[in-house]
Amino acid sequence: MSYMSKIHFVGAGGASMSGLLTLSSYLGEDVSGSDKNYSETLLRLKNEGYDVYVGHDPLKASAADLVVYSGAVEEIDTELNAAKTKIERGAYLGKISRNFKECVAVAGAHGKTTISAMISHVLHKTKARFCCHFGGEFVEPIEKYNGTDIFVTEACEYRNSFLSLFPDYAIIANVEYDHPDFFPSFDEMKHSFQRFASQTQKVLVLGKNANVCAGGHTTTLKEERDFSIKILDDNECAFALSLENDIQAFYLPNEILRHNMTNAAYAAVILQKMGIAVETTAEALESFKGVKRRMEYLGKYKNADAYLDYAHHPTQIAEVINCAKRKYKKVFTVFQPHTYSRTKAFLSDFAKALDNSDAVNLLDVYAAREKYDETASSRILFDKLSVREKYMDSDLKDFPYTATKDSAILFLGAGDIDDIARTLIKFG
């Protein structure tokens, strides 16, 4: 691929867009970026010396050879309209991927970021020449850009952006309905995953509920297993992976993240297909500290241990709450719903998942790219909740009311709840 010399990113504060900006810079491009809001990510880019700012500068966009924009950017955006040539984020990711000898893409409704990070961590430990791109940051940072042999990327299904990728190796960890603002039905979404699967060139690893995507070159976690896992210790993240008649024990450092055992299995299988021994992966993952906003421990808040997680789908919320309840006597949840369309589509499922908490505090819906919808507000979800203690306390001054040292408070959502939670921990 031949890159243009000046590339401007509209929506540079987003997790994926900020990564594409820094990766493009590593590949030798002259980059700049803007966003409509201040954020920790934008501030970090600024502190690292990148030309980024809040607001709109049509002259900056018009001077660029290429403008990359995210799906959250409105069509009336002045920088977008000033662009000589523009490309959507997903399509640009596809172009970048073809700059590498091999591409590894991780898709699925849940777990994409963590699995991508695990693969990258192992490649880093084995001194591979690779770059990685996913919607999160390592808790313990590593060098994410170190050569052009391998490209590891998260492959997001929203707006079919992952169809711009033609990976050599791919994982589809799971397939579950989401993004109702784009996919009118689950069948439509499954069809997109099937198309992505068909674009995989060498090996495709499928999770246990992703068999709708089965085809050639597949290794699956299913009833007639090509690989399987067995829990070794109910109190630890310890499991045995059976693959090609070999068994390897894995010990992951964060015992609260039980679902990471499956994520690690997927990473180990795809890495083995790439030539890295399962034993090597197991050893490397013993030092994997995780990804920020994935049950990230923030510290104490009102006597309780506080965690931050990106969970914004009912299945993710249920899993995170269940993980916390294995360790703590009481679990309090602060949830910021993400988009009105998702809230409306999964209203009953959200209520069922949240009801497993001892108390719930709902924040207003984070609209993202959507307009206000009174039929899918947090108040509607609040009325659906059956949990005994439920609140809509936006400043969280008094929540939780009955926290003890045996309690956990979870801050869940894909919006700006991370800024809210970190501020509370710092000043609360």
C-alpha positions, 0 to 999 in steps of 0.5 A: 500500500502507498500511503499519503504524506499527510493524514488527518483523523477526525474522532482521534479520541476514540480507542481505535482511531487513536491507535490508527493515528499512532500506528500511521505515524510509526509507519512514517506518515505525517499525522494530525487529529481532532475530536469534539470532546476532551478525553484522557486519550486525546490528552495522552496523544497531546502529551506524546507530541502529536498534533491533536486538538478539540474542535473543528479546523476545516483548513487542517482537514483540507490541507491533508492528503487523506482524512480518516473518520470514525462512525461516530462523526456526523456527515455535517462535520465541517472537517469531513466536508473540507476533506479532499479525499476521505476514508472510513475507519474500517476501510483504512484499517483494511488498507493498513493491514496490507502493509504487513506480511501476515495479519491476525484478526480477532472478531466476536461479540465479546473478548476481542480486545483481551484476546488481541492483547494476549496474542500481542503480549506473547509476540512481544515476549517472543521478540516477534516483529509485529504491530498491534491495534485494538480498542484498549490499553495494556495495564502494563504497557509493552512496545506495540509497534516493532516491525512489519512481519505480523499485524494483530488487530481487533476486527469489529463487526459494527457497520461491517468494518471487519469486512475490509480485512482479509486476515491470514489467521482469524478468531471468531470468539463468539457470535451474539446479537448486538448493534441493533442500529445497524443490524436489523436482525441476528440473521443479518449479523450472522451473515456478516460474520460468515462473510468475514470467516470466508475471507480468512486465508489460512486458519480460522479458530471458532468459539463454542457458539460461533459454529455458524461460521464454520468452513475450511481451515477451521479449528473449533471449540465445540462438542466434537472438540478440536481443542478443549479446556478443563478448569484446574482450580475453582478459585484461580484462573487455572486451566488445562488446554487440550490441543492435538493430543497434547495437554498444557496447563495455564495459570493466569494472574488475575483470578477474578477474570474467569472468562479470560481462561477461554480467551487465553485458549483462543490465543494459544490455539491461533499462536500454535497455528502460527508456529509458537508452541503452546508451552511458550504461550502459557509461560508468557501469559503468566505475566499478562496483567490485562487490559484497562477497562476490563475488570481494571482495579481502581482502588478503594471507594467507600470501603469497597474495592472498585473495578472498571469494565467496558461491559455494555451488553447484557451477556458481558454485564452478567459475566462481570457481575458473576465474576465479582460475586465469586470473590465478594459478599456484596456487589454494587453496580453503577451502569451507564447504558451505551446508546438508546438503540441497544438499551431498547433492544435488550431492555429486559436482558439488561434488567435481568443481568443487573438484578444479580447485583446487591444494588444498582445505580443507573446513569443517563444513557451515553448517546454516542452517535444517537439522538435522545429517545425517551422510550429507551431512557435510563428511567425506562430501564430503572423501572424494569429492575427488580433489585431491592436497592436501585438508584438514579444518583447521577453524582454518586455522592451517597452510592453505595450506601452499605459498602464494607471491606467485603464489597465490590463496586463495579463501574460498567459501560462503554461511554465516559464512565471511565472518567467518572469512575477515575474522578470519584476514586481520586477525589471521592 
